[in-house]
């Protein structure tokens, strides 16, 4: 090696530090919001009944903060530290790095400023509204460009396996996010997805599953493959296995999504496909897990002393547990018990707290002393943090497993006479309240640990001196072919056949993007004649349901089990959801399913229940919604929302926008008059007016799941009934 | 249910991108050497890491 060809360059430690601080700070906030909602399940009146702090609005904030702010910033922390060191070149553009950092933080701030105020799409882990969706796309692409250009400019020809995981993360998340975010804006902060009902559910869980796969798994596997060897100072157990792990994992993962929709209206072959691929996933997942752990063979004595290795080991072990559970939960029989229960909450926290959390804290303890050119302030304190984190997670996860299975079995229990053993849903909730208490203790322990960790890292930074730019040197790649952008294009141009094929693929993608939405909208013709679109008042009620996050605790999907049809009524049919933009099937039943709530109780029951749930259901942990009685419904944007819904395929007649308000008033007045006649013109001194949110909410709740019964037409009593019926598609006419 | 064909299409697209990357990786010799890459990652940073065996390795 002649030293004359050596090039000197500098790694940007400043951007690494920024992402690390952001991950830690947002993480603490995300954990505290999580603890808050955990406490709200024990004491519903904790913090009072303030709209912005209600359970349904804070839960999306918690999940988004932990996934995109804590884990998201941690991913970038790991990538911006390891990628330049693996490619022997600084990140391609410091400017893009900065835009990426500040853009991502702005997106998180916008989540904080929208979700608690009721602006959300209801789609899990994709709750942010359309302007933020666009911002996410732009920032994500900037990250991708910066990463790929860095790889192009690399001085190390070989791409270490971690880099492959980073590339897969970028490519797949980009596709997932864009496909799941096809939506038509109605106002600045309100949109409707182009997909409806079953279609929307499919797209959402294709996204949701792969978000876990390619946001919470693959980037962290890349991080594992870099930081375990570095921290243990040992090469990875088998580099060959790591390559097999990567390729098999990414080829299998993307087909496993349907396991979120077992026993729903999804075709059987698709459900079976999802189950088979989910089961296959255990092989690459465990291959990777073992590869990480076996790297430590002969170095286990160091795990005893080094907090970095401790967090890595417990993280990878948790990954092994979670990726065992995942395939098992995809088996239909197991899924029938675990789905909708708190078991799943335990499952995801096992992953989030220990796998993502463990690896993130390992990185923080590894990188911070290095970029501050010092030693960790206190190894002892880090060990205390480790035990708080591990015990906290155990105290969180095991009660959720226990409570989830207990409650699910209670839902399914029949007496010897063939009646439900626990017909009152509330009974199954109060049964597991002690488990909710233990879970909150677990979460508290985890937060205490993280606080110790933050203090330790802060003291470490204080005692060291920050090295903003780290010098390194390497030879450039001598082979001129590698790393140049020109060559592949030149070669392609010389091969007309391949070039044509590639062009065709590009055109096909364009075609899909252009054509599919239209085809999808046309395909949403109702197959059940009595299913009708929502009335303007019901649209408003449905949007309030979404804004309040009711779907965080209530499902709208009755599975075809006798235990469910006995409890809730007729099981849900695909054809009932053709006008549901978005679908609101939910994924967890902290409260009962609501798909057949329509007509089950009188309006006055809903008034009392929404004002104070314990007045109708003593012991209920549902929050009260007093503000629905005082706040006015959003009447102004109703015409815009009707147009947007027509654009996504709901057959409202042209020009119905002008008539909508008349229908709204008529239906609302009808409900208010009915309430007055029954002595519910006011509650606790608050007069119930036709433009209040509660009236719209009641209209929607009473509409749910009744169309299929076919004996009432919600449009019958509305002024514009005749004109509307004439414009409904022929299939709607009976 | 038509959306499932779109999803399969996008999933296949992603799979094809990865397949292309895989073929590129194999052809350009990314996986020819399955030993040194795992070792090389352990040695880095000239300035902050002045262990002698690092220097020795680099000069080989």
Interface residues (C-beta under 8 A of the other chain):
Chain A: X1 X85 X86 X156 X158 X159 X160 X161 X164 X167 X168 X171 X172 X175 X179 X195 X198 X199 X202 X203 X206 X226 X229 X230 X233 X234 X235 X236 X239 X240 X242 X243 X247 X250 X251 X254 X255 X257 X266 X267 X270 X370 X373 X467 X470 X471 X472 X473 X482 X505 X509 X512 X516 X519 X520 X523 X574
Chain B: X1 X2 X3 X4 X6 X7 X9 X10 X11 X13 X14 X15 X16 X17 X18 X21 X22 X25 X28 X30 X31 X33 X34 X35 X37 X38 X39 X40 X41 X42 X44 X45 X46 X47 X48 X58 X59 X60
